[in-house]
C-alpha cells in the first residue's frame, strides 16, 4: 500500500489547524515515476480544494475523533475489604465506596431509611458463622456505623419502618426464622410474628408488612395482626433441582404501599433457578407478570417515584452475572445498568434507589 497525506482541520474556535488525512492507493508501486507523479498531483489538488473551501467560508466540519489514551478518564471500582456498600451515580456512572468490611455483608437486604441518610444491613461480626450475623447501620457519608444487635443468633434481612423509627428483621432464636422488631437504636426488641415455620424476606411500608412464608407472599398489619396470604403460586413449596422450592420470594411494597413486586421460581433447569418478576395489588387482586426472561434474578426495589424497579441478575442460564438492572414498573424497558468498567470478579447484590432516585446503593462483593 502507498499513502500520501492531505492535511486539514477546521478548529472549533474558527481557526485552521493541521491534521492528517490519508489517501490510500493499493497495489501500485511508488517506484513507477509516472504513477508517483499522478499521486502527488491528485493529493495536491484535493489539498488545494480544501484550502479553497476554508478561504471561501465553507462550513467544513472537523472530523470527530477519540481522545488520546492518556486523555481518557480511568475509572475503577474502589476496593478495600472483600465486601462493601457502594453508590453508583446513574448519570455519570461514578462510584463511591460508603462502607467496607473483610467479613460478609448479607447479600439479600440493603435498605435506605425514610430520611434518606442511613442504610441498614446485616453483617457478620467477630466471626464467620451465621450466629455472628448482626444488624448494623451506617450513614451515607460513611460515618456513624452502629451495630444494633449484640447476640449469638442469626439476625438478617432488616427493613425500616416508613418513619425510620423502627427496624423489622429475621432472627433464628428458637426453632425457625421469625419476624422481630426493634427501635432504630437497637432497643425494645420483641418478636413480631411466627408462622410456625420459617418466615423470610420482610419489607415494611406504612402500616403494611409483607414477607414470605411457605413459599408464598403474605401481608399483615405493622403490629403483626391480620396475617393473610397474597399469592398462590403453582407447586408452592415443592422441591426441584434449584436451590429453593418453587414459589414466590422477596416481596417489596411500592412507596404508597398499594402494590407488591416479587420474584417467582418457575423453572429448575439450572441450580440457580429460573425466576420471573410479578406484581400484585396489596389486597391480593390484579396479579401481573413483568418479565419472562427466566433469569436467576430477584430482590427488586422500587424507585421513590414508584415508576421504576432496580434488581439483580445473578445468572443467565448457567453463566454467572451479578449485574444491576432497571425496568419500568410495568415491566417495560428492561436493561442492564452495570458500568463496563466493573471487573468480572466484582459482584453486585441487593440494590436500592437513593432518596432522589439519582443513584443506586448496593452491596458489592469481590469474588475470591
N, C-alpha and C positions, 0 to 999 in steps of 0.2 A: 504494500500500500504506500501511497505517496501523499503527503499533506502540505498545503500552503496555508499560512494563517491569514485571516482577514480580521482586522482589529476595529472594534467599535463598541461603545456602550453609552447609552443616554443616562446620565446621573439623575438621581431622584430630585436633586436640587436644581436641575436645569443645566448643569454642566455636562461636558462630554469627557468621559474617561476612556481608558484603554482596557479592552477585554479581548480574549482570544476566542475566535470562531475558527473552525477548521473545515476546509473543503477537501473532500476525500476522493481521490481517483484510484480506482482499483486496477491491478494487473497492468499498469503502464510503467514502463521503466523510465526513470528520470535520466538515464544515460542517453536517451534519444534527444538530440538537441532541438529538433523542430517541436516535438511534443512538449518539451520542457518550456520552450518559449511560449507556446499556446497556453500552458498552465498559468504562466506569470501574467499574460495578458488578461485572461479570464479573471484572475484574482484581483488585479489592479482595477479592472473595470467595475467589479462588484464593490470594491472598496470606495471608488470614486462616486458611485451611485449612492452609497450610504452616506458619505460626507455631504453630497448634494442635498439629500433629504434633510439632513440636520440643518444645513445652511438655509434652506427654504422654510424652516419652521415646521417640518413634518412631525407628526405625532408618533414617532418611532418609540417603542416601549423597550425598556431594558428587560432582558430575559430573567425569569425567576431563577434563583439559584439557592442551593442549600448552604448554610453557614459552614465554614471550615470546621473540621472535627474539634479543633481547640476552642471554637466558639459555642459549641453545643452544650446546653446545660446538662450536667451529670447528676442524675437523680439516683439515690439509693434509699433503701429502707433502713431506718435507724435500727441498730441491733445491739442489745446489751445482754440480757438474760435470754434463756430459751423461750420464755413466754412474755408477752407484752400486751398492753392495751394501746391501740393506735387510733388516730384521727386521720381520715382521708378527705381532703377538700374535693368536692365533686367537680368544681370548675377548673381548678389549677392542677389537680392531682398531686398536690404537695402532701407530704406525710409528716405527722407529728407523733412521737412516742410519748404517751402520757404516763405510763407506768410499766415497770418491768420486773420479772421475777425468775429465778432459776427453777422454781417449782411450779407445778401445773396450775394454771388458771382454768377452772372447769369451763369447758367449751360450749356449753348449752345455754348459757344465760349471761347477758350483759345488759343492764337496764339504766336508763337515764331518769333522774328524778324530775318531778313536775316543775321545779325551779330551773332546770336545765344546767345545773352547775356541778352535779356529783353523780358518779357511776357506782352501781352496786354489782358485786360479782362474788363468786366462790373461789377460794384459792387454798391449796394445800400449804399448811404452815407447820414448821417444825418436824415434818416427816412426809413420806411419800404414800402412805396408806390412805384409804378413804376416810378413816377416822380422824385424819388430820385436816380434812376439808372444812374451812371456816368461811363465814360470810364477812365480806370486807367492803369498804367503800373508799373512794379517792375522788378528789376534786379534779376538774378538767385541766387546771393549771399545774397538775402533778403534785400539789400539796395536800396536806390533811388526810393522809392514809389512816384508816381506822379499821381495826379488827373488832367486829361486833360480837361474835360468838367465841366462847372460851371453853371448849369441851372436847371430848373424845368421841363425838358422834359424827356421822356422815351428814354434814349440812351442805345444801346445794340449791341451785335454781331459785335465786331470790327475785322478788318483784316488788317494786314500790307501790304504795297506795298513791292515788292521784295527787294528794296534797303533800306527799313526801314525808309524812309524819310517822308512817309505819312501813314495815317490810314483811311480806309473806315469803315463806321458803319451805323447802322439803327437808325432812330430817329423819334419819333412821335411828330412833331412840328406843323403840320396843321391837316388835316382830317384823315391821314393814315400814316403808316410807309413808309418812303422814304430813299433813299441812300444818305448819306452825306460823305464828305471827309474833312480832316484837316491835317495840318502838324503834325509831331510826337511830337511837343511840345504843341499842342492844338491850335495853331494859324491858321489863314487863313481858317476858317470854311466856307464851302459852300455846297449847295445841288448839288448832282451829277446826280441824276436820280429820276424821279417819273413816274411810270407806269400808274397812275390814280387809283390804288388800293393799297392794302398792298403789299409792297416789303419785302423780307426777305432773310436770310441765305446767306450773302455775303462772297465771297472769291476772292483773288486777287493774281495773279502770272504774272510777266512780264507785257505785255500790255493788258492782258485779265482780266476781272472781270466777275465772274459768280454769279448768285443769283436766288432766287425763286420768281416767280410772277404767280398768277392764278394756283397754284399747279403744275407748270411746271418749268423746269430748263431753264434759259436764259443766254446768253452770250453777252457781249458788250466790246467795247474798254475802256481802262482805263480812257479816258476823258469823258465817258458817251455816246459816239456816237455809232451808228450802233447796237442798241439792237436787238436781234433775239432769238426766242425760239430754244432750243436744243432738247427737249423731248416732246412727245405727249403721256402721259400715259393713259391707259383705265380709263374712268369715272372721268377724272381730274376735281376736284372741287366739286364732288358730296359728300354729307354728308351721312355717315352711322352711326354705333354705336361707332366708335372710336373717339378719341379726336381731330382728324384733318380730313379734307376731303381726299378722295382718290387722290393720286397724288405723285409727286416727290419733295424731300426736301434735304436740306443741301448739296449742291454741293461743291466739293473740287477739285481744279485743281492740276494736277501732277506737280512735280518740273520743268519740261520743258514745262509746260502749254499746252500740246497737248492732254491730256485725262482728263476726269472729272468722279469722282466717286460720287454717290449719293444713297440715300435710297428711295424706293418706297413703299407707303402704298398699300398693295394688299388685305388685309382682315380686317374685322371688327368684328370678333367673340368675341374679347376681347376689352374692352375700351382702353387698351394700344395700340391696333393696331397690325397688322401683317405686318412687313416690310421685305424687302429684298434689298440687295445691287446690283447695276448695275454700269456698266462703259460704257462710250461713248466717242468717239473722239470729240475734241473741234470744229470740223466742222459739228457735228451732225450725222456722219456716225458711223457704227460699234457698235451699242448698244449691250452689252453682259451682261447676268446675272452672278453674282458672287456667290450668296447664294440662297438657297431655304428652309432655316430653318423656316422662318416666325416669328422670334422672334421680340419683341419690341426692335429694335436695330437701331443705327444711329450714325451720327457725325463721319464718317470715316475720318482719316487724313493720308496722305502719309508719308512714310519714306523719308528722303532726298536722299537716293539712288534710290527711285522710285520703289522698289521691294516689299514693304510690306505696309499694312494698319493696323492702330490701330483704334479700335472703341469701343463703349459701348453697352452692352446688358442690357437694363433696366428691362426687364421682359421676362420670358419664359412662354407662355400661361398666366395664372393668378398669377404666382409666381414671386414676385419682385426679381431682381438680382442686378442690378447696378454694374456689373463686367466689367473688361477690357479684351478685346480680340484682337488677332492679326491674320491676314491671309496674304497669299501671294497676290500680286497684280492681279493674275489670278483667285483668289477665292479659291485656294487650301490651305490645312493645317490651317484650322480654329481652333483656340484653345484659351482656357481661360488662361490668364497670371496673374490672380489675386492671390496674395500670400495667403496661407492657414491661415496666422495669422491675416488677416484683419477681424475685428469683424463684425457681421451681421448688426450692426447699422451704419457701415461706408459705404457710397455710393460713387461710382466713376463716374465722369462726364467729358466729353469734353477732351479727351486725345490727346496729340501731341508728336511726337518724338523730342528728343534733336538733336542738330546740327550734332553729330556723330552717331546718331541712337542707342546709347547705353542705353539711359534712356527714360522714359516716364514721361512727365509732365501732370498733370491732376488736376481737381478741385475735392476736397473731401468735403463731407457733412456728419456731424454727425446727424443722424436722431433723432428727439425728439418727 
